[in-house]
Amino acid sequence: MDKIFELQNVTKIYKMRKKDILAIKDINLTIEKGDIFGIIGLSGAGKSTLIRCLNYLEKPTSGNVYFNGVNLADLNKKELRHTRQNIGMIFQSFNLLEQRNVLRNITFPLEIAHVAKEERVKRSYELLELVGLKDKALVYPSELSGGQKQRVAIARALATSPSVLLCDEATSALDPNTTNQILKLLSDINKSLGITIVIITHEMRVVESICNKVAIIDESVVREVGKVKDVFINPKEEITKSLLYPELDLMYEDHGRMCMNLIFDGNVLEPVVAKMILKTKALINIIDANIKTKDDKIFGEMKVVLPNDEATIAKVINYLETENIKYEVKE
């Protein structure tokens, strides 16, 4: 695959009056054409700074950002403005112009690019149809729902026919149902137009819904990167595990019985626990779990307690080992 973005040792430091603030540090990242690439981390991890370095809205303190093989640091202001027309961007807050109707919001970047009026109106109606808002061309942003505003923002970002769409927390202000609709729209745009999409988010469900690759950023540093499937099945870093399984408390209460952690790292989707109970006759109590499914496989962790009976415990352990199910016994 062709590289569309390549970051080499990118660091951004904000110079403040009292002290410098390190936003991102030594970021090395490659995003390929056609990717839906998720960048996820907690608030303050450096996500938004990273995405703004991709289009040079933030100029790195050090390091290089290559777009289609061109080092953005080598471009003058005019060349950079022209390059940015190939990089669309949408935001959490929509950033629509309230004094313009929907149609004129979408035509705005084409006006800046000096596209003829007839052509920019034609292009805008095509995009309104793409995002499902053709009947809203003459209404104003104040008359739209949050999901409709984001659809207009997506249409506006696509006006100059970019090859990349950057999404900075684009679904954070939306309810779950609207979020799913926007994510489906982005996925359809990726497939139908071949546009590479980079999504900044703090929500793991956004990544697992549509991304094919993911980078985990924590305390200004990229901790883990890879295909979504690989990272989800076998997370290596503690921050990745905490993002994947935020509700799983690995500390067990003292139930006076054996506590065990069942680990699913790509097992075939089937009723593992039910089969184990039928096979061993053990009265197993599930006290916590965080399980996800992807590509007909399961991964995650399940917390269980077993009867305080050595024979039963031996049967359970024998079953788990026979079925190649990983487990941890908690003392």
N, C-alpha and C positions, 0 to 999 in steps of 0.2 A: 504493500500500500504506500501511496505517496504521503509524505509529511506535509501538513498544512501549517502547523505550529511546531517550533522547536525552541525550548527554553534552555539556556545554558548558564548555570550558576547565577540565576537571577536573584538579586537581593534588593529590597527597597527599605530605606531608612527615612523616616520623617524627622526633619530637623525642627525641634521644638525649642522654645525659649529656655526652659529649665533642664530638659533632658531629651536625648534622641529616643525615638520609638522605632524598634525593629518590627516591620510588618511582615515581611517574608525573607527567608534566608536560604541562599544557595539552592534555588529551585531548578531541578533538571527534569524536564517533562517533554514528551513528544505526543502530539495529537495528530492522528492521520485523517485523511480525507474520507468522509462518509461516517465518521464516528459520531455517536452520541456520548459524549465524554462528561461524566459527572465529577465534580470536585466538591467534596463534602468535609465538613468540620464544624466544630462548635463555634459559637459567637466569639469574635476576636481572634480566631485562628489565623486569619490572613486571606480568606477566600476572596473577598471583594477586591482587595488590593491586587491579588494575583490575576483576576479576570480583567481588571483595568490595565494591567501591564500588557495583556495580549494585544490590545489595540492602541497601546501607548497613550491612553488617557492619563496613565501614571507612567512616567519615565523611570525605569529602574535606576537605582543608585549605582549598581554594577551588574555585569552580566549582559547577555545578549538574547533578544527575542527575534526569531526568524519567522517570517510569514511567507509561505510559498517560496522558501529559499532565500528571501531578501531580508537582510538585517535592518530592522526598523530604525535603528540608531543612525544608519547611513542616509536616511531620507531627509530632505529639507521639508519645510512646513507645507508647501504646495503638494509635494509628492506624498506626504503623510496623509493629507486631507483626501487625496485621490484614492490612496490605499484603503482608508477607512470606509469608503463607499462599498468596498467589498467585504466589510465586516459589520453586519447588523447587530444591534444590541437592544435588549428589553430589560426592564427593571421591575422591582417589587411594587413601586409606587406609580407605575404606568407612564408618568411624565407626559401626559397628553396636554395639548394647548387648549385651555378651557374656552377661549374666545373663538376658536375655529370649530367648525362642524367636523364630523368624522371624515368626510371626503377630503377636506382641506388639511386635516391632520396627516393623512396618508400622503398627500401630494407635497407636503412641506419639504422633505429631503430631496424630492425631484426638482422643486423650485430652486433650492440651493445649488443643485447640479446643473441648473439652466436647461432643463428639459422643456420642450415646447408644451404649451398648455394642453392641447388636444391629446398629446401622447401621455402626459402625466395623469390626466383624468381617466383615459382608457386603462392605463396600468392600475390605477387605484380601484376601479370597479372590478377588474380581474382579481385583485387581491381581496377585496371585500367578499367576493363570491367564494374564494378559497377558504376564508376564515368563517364563512357562514353568516355574514352580516350585510348582504347586499341591500336589504331593505332599511338599513340604518345610515345610509350615506349622508343624509342631510340633518341628522339629529346631532345634539351637542353632548360632550362627555358627561355632563351632569345628569343626563337622562339615561345613562347606561348603567348596568350592573357591573360589579368588579370583573366578572368573567368576560363580559362584552368589552370592557375597557382594555383588558389584556389582549383580546383578539385584535382590537384596533392597533394596539402597540406592536403586535406581531406583524400585522399587515404593513404598518409604517416601516418597520425594520427590514421588511423584504422589498420595499419599494425600489431600491437601487440594484436589485437582483444580486445580493451578496452571495458568496460561497460559504460564509460562516455566519452563524447566529449565536451570539453570546447572551446567556440568560442569567441575570444576577438576582437570585432569590425570586424568580418570576412567579412562583405559585404561593409564596409565604402568606400573602394577604387574602388568599382565597379559601373558601370552604372545601372540604374533602371532595364533594361531588364535582364542583367546578374545577378543582385541581386535576381530577382525572380527565375531564374534558379537554383541558388545556394541554395536558401531557399527551393525550391521544392526537391532538392537532399537531403538536410538535413532532411526534413520531411519524405522522402521515407526511408532513413537510419534508422530513429527512428522507423518507422513502421515495416520494413522488418527485421532489426537486433535487435530490442528491446533495442537500445542504448539510454541511457539518455543523453539529450543535454542541456547544459547551454549556453545561448547566452547573451553576454554583448553588449549593443548597446545604441546609443543616438537617434535612429530612431524608432518612435512609429509604423511605418508601418511594420517593421520587427517583432515586438512583435505580432501585430494583425494578421500577415500573418500565423504564424505557432505555436506560443507559446500557451500552455494551462494554464500556471501560470506566474505571473509577480511580481517582486519586484521593487518598485520605490525608488531610492537612491538619496539623496540630502544633500549636505554639510556634507558628511561622514556618514550619518545616513540613515537607511532604514525607510522611512516614511509610506509606504503602501505596503501590500503584499496580494495576493489572486489569485483566478481564473481570467483569463483575462476578461472573460465575466462580472464577478461581478465588477471588478475594472473599466472597461470601462463604464458600465451602471451607476454605482453610485460612481464616484470618490470622496473621502473624503478630500484629501489634496489639497492645492492650487498648489503645484508643479505637482501633477498628472493632474489637470485640464489644467495647462499651457502646459504640454507635449501632452495632448490629443488634445487641441484646441489652437495651437500656434498662429493662425491668428485671433482668435476671440477677438476683442477689446470690452470689456464690457462697455466702456464709450461711451455714445451716444452724437452725435452732436445735437445741438438745431435746430430741424426742424420746430418748431412752432406747432407741433402736438404731439399726445401721442406716446411715444416710449414703446415698449414691448419686452421682451425676452421670446420666447417660448422654453420650456425645454422638451427634449425627453429623457426619461430614461428607454427605453425598450418598447416603444409603438410598436404595431403591424405595420409592414411596409405597409403604404397606403398613398395616397395623401392628407395628413391632411390639408395643407394650401388651396389647390384647393377646397376641400369640404367645408372649412370654408368660402371661398369667395362666393361660390355658395349659401350656406345656409344663410349668413348674408347680401349678396350684398355689402359688404364693399370693398372699393378700398384700398387694403393693399399693401404696398410697402416693399419688402424684401431688406434690405440694407446690411446685412452681415449674414453669416451662416457657421457653421462647423458641418456637420452631418456625422455620420458613421453608417454603417449597419453591423449587425452580427447576424447570426441565424435567419434571416427574421424579425429582429427587428431593430428599429432605436434609436440612442441616440446621444446627442449633443445639440447644442443651435442655435437658429435662431433669428436674430434681425430684427424687423419689426416696421414700423410706421403706425399709423391708422389716418383716417380723424378726424379732430378736431370737432367731432359731438357726443354729449352725447348719443343719441339714438343708433347710429352705434356702439359706444364703448360698450354700454350695451349689444347689440346683440352678439358682439365678445366674451366678457367675459362670457356671458351665454353659448355660444356654447362651449368654452374651458372647462368650469366647467362641463357641461353635458357630454362631451367626455373624461373627466378626463385627460386633457392635462395641465401640469403645466405651469405657466407663472409668470413673474415678470414685474410689471409696473415700468418704469423708470421715475423718476421725472425730 
